[in-house]
Amino acid sequence: MRRLGWAPYVLLLPSLGYLLLFFATPMVQAFALALQDPAGNVGLASIDRMVRDTNFRNAVFTTVALVVLVLPVQFVLAMAMALVVNARLKGSGLWLYVYALPLGVSELAAGIVWVSIFTQRGWLNTILEGLGVIDRPIIWQSSETFWLLIFTVVIAEAWRATSIIMIILVAGLQAIPPEYLEAADVYGATTWQKVRRVILPMLRPSLQVALILRTILAFQVFATVIALAGTGLRVLAGEAARWATDIDNDNVAAAYAGLILILSIASTVVFLILLPSREEQQL
Amino acid sequence: MAAQRYLRSRWLGLSVALVLVVAACGGGATPSPAGTSATPAGSTEPASPDASASVEIGSVVMLSNQLNPVEEAEKMRTEILANFGGQAEFIGAEPGPFNDQVRAQEEAGSGEISVVGGLHGDFSAFAAEGLLMDLTDLVPEVGDVNEEYLELGKLGTGEQYYIPWMQATYIMAARQEAMEHLPDGADINALTWEQVTEWGANILEATGERRLGFPAGEDGLWHRFFQGYAYPAFTGGVNTTFASSQAVEMWTWLTDTWQYVNPQSTTYGFMQEPLQSGEVWVAWDHTARLIDALRNQPDDIVAFPAPAGPEGRAFMPVVAGLAIPNSAPNVAGGRELIKYLLQPDTQATTLTQVSFFPVVTADLPGELEPGTQAEQEAVATMTESSDALPSLLPIGLADQGGAYNQVFRDAFQQIVLEGQAPAGVLESLKANLQEVFTTVEAACWPPDPVTDGVCQVQ
């Protein structure tokens, strides 16, 4: 093989420079901010302020609850959608476009659309009342019914972000050699058995990527919660934004951002341990 | 053949160039220094100063944290600034970026912003840092401005740091359907807060729905409710009575009332929408955030003054002002813009467009449309009532304004939403509030007694 010498490293330099300038440096600065107080003294004062805040516990709990609830829903949905698209039935090309539509919608715009559905005089209540299922409108967005409010956010998030997972899974599905599925057919496997014994194990690398990606994004859930729940639900990203803009305290905001980062890294590590990609699955 | 191809490509090039030129001239919704968007697209007249102006005004960039919501900013650009002699560029900003931009410009020593539009509290912070120009010589040129507000504009010094621009306040509005459920003997123009609770209870009993509404959402001005209405009305003060027994009474009243309040209130930022849709029948909010409801449904929705508490009919007059930073690139243009915005014509347009009331004492030309008329009457009744108790916006809080507001929001969250006992919550939040005052060394402001030294939270 021809020795490449220093050429690859030089070619990497621009990307490296970009990453250093726009990702690594702000990250280091953010950590530095989190470890200072507004007067500039180094210490844990800002982290302490974050933890002592009335909304901290709620923010952590709500964010984790959202992640835990949204992920399984999205994965089951995405799996089903991916199988539909991959089956290449007549018209499945159309389904890919339909499924991918929410990807083009901004988080806040999606949140606002779902507000028009869930608000007291919104679409959902109107339909339910019209069908006679309920007598009077249900207040979905009430701050007093925590789980109902979480439910609305889970639905909105499931609609908005499942496509990302679906696309990754579709790519993974297409990488499975058809011989495995044919062999399964020969041995008389049902569809469910095929999914469980052949497809899912072979999808492990894609599942790992999709899980990690979606979890990291889920920890950052922000605009949907603001649109649907207002001040009724606190999430970590929302608190970071509030401390930075409303309260004008960048240090505590940086502390929240650091917390999101730590949670994201921790969950990534967990997934890497739980879903190791084995040799024979890498084709 | 070659000639034909040459001609075709030439026409193509020309038409592309023409399209680009038309697109550039037509201008989009984004403000551009090329001219105020009042000039019709394709007009051949270049934007030039009025013949009457002897000064070449040029381009004036105005940064403001007032009229920042999209609709209000658009009205500012297309209606209010329409007749300005120079080229005004209005930039709305959220409080955080607003403060950053003004300070950054001063640090850099030069920038784009010639006029700053903000609230009293903003200017007291900027003036304390020496960022603003003295506008004393501009005062005679702006006409008859409310004397008290001009005095406020001096920020307690001898220099005129800002010129009052417009004012607003918070009132209430109700749908006609709610009127039959008013408590016996209640006068809509002289309600008490307890009567409001009774009103909500009557509505719940009659309809089974919770129809009171408050802007407790992210963008809502809910903290002003406590700072300008609830606290002064029940306790006579705000900071000096923060954890007093009367304050506990006020919180108990609010917790009691919340069972009649639409629980979706934590998502409301502007009460005009739920009022119009009927989700809420009785609402409290800023005049600029109720105007659409009053304008679109003038026969169904009425405006009325804020209710009174045991200590009086507390309300919060919000005075917005205009200042010129020391590093302004176009000082002469900035002065012209300030003069323009204080002309009676412009003040009238401001009132009809964005529902911020004038600060000039001259009579405004033209008639007011029903929605604005309704608000004007409610505001007048409120400010002129015998038990009126004006409570000012925070003064001197510099960059701690947000932290100050959060204390009240936290109190609401813990006491009303989470059901904790008021006394304990107020005691623990007292420390946060005192920290704000100690950090900026701010004195108390009316209705708290104004004394020397740092305000002591009690």
Contacts between the chains, C-beta under 8 A, distances in Angstrom:
chain1	res1	chain2	res2	distance
A	54	B	410	5.0
A	54	B	413	6.4
A	54	B	414	5.9
A	55	B	410	7.7
A	55	B	413	7.3
A	115	B	267	7.4
A	119	B	264	7.1
A	119	B	277	7.8
A	119	B	279	7.1
A	120	B	262	7.4
A	120	B	264	6.0
A	120	B	277	7.8
A	120	B	279	4.6
A	121	B	277	4.7
A	121	B	278	6.4
A	121	B	279	5.6
A	136	B	208	6.7
A	136	B	209	7.2
A	139	B	262	7.2
A	139	B	263	5.6
A	139	B	264	5.5
A	141	B	264	4.8
A	141	B	266	7.8
A	141	B	267	5.2
A	142	B	263	3.5
A	142	B	264	5.8
A	142	B	266	7.9
A	143	B	263	5.7
A	143	B	264	7.9
A	143	B	265	7.7
A	143	B	266	3.9
A	143	B	417	6.0
A	144	B	263	4.8
A	144	B	417	7.8
A	145	B	263	7.7
A	226	B	218	5.6
A	228	B	267	7.2
A	229	B	266	7.1
A	229	B	267	6.5
A	230	B	216	7.4
A	230	B	217	3.7
A	230	B	218	5.2
A	230	B	220	7.9
A	230	B	266	4.6
A	230	B	267	3.5
A	230	B	268	7.2
A	230	B	269	7.5
A	231	B	216	6.1
A	231	B	217	5.9
A	231	B	218	5.8
A	231	B	266	4.7
A	231	B	267	7.9
A	231	B	409	7.5
A	231	B	413	7.4
A	232	B	266	4.0
A	232	B	267	6.7
A	244	B	96	6.6
A	245	B	94	6.1
A	245	B	95	7.0
A	245	B	96	3.9
A	245	B	97	7.9
A	245	B	402	7.7
A	246	B	95	7.4
A	246	B	96	7.6
A	246	B	402	4.5
A	246	B	405	7.1
A	246	B	406	6.7
A	247	B	402	4.1
A	247	B	403	4.9
A	247	B	406	5.4
A	248	B	95	7.6
A	248	B	96	6.2
A	248	B	99	7.1
A	248	B	399	4.8
A	248	B	400	7.4
A	248	B	401	7.4
A	248	B	402	4.7
A	248	B	403	7.1
A	249	B	402	7.7
A	249	B	403	6.8
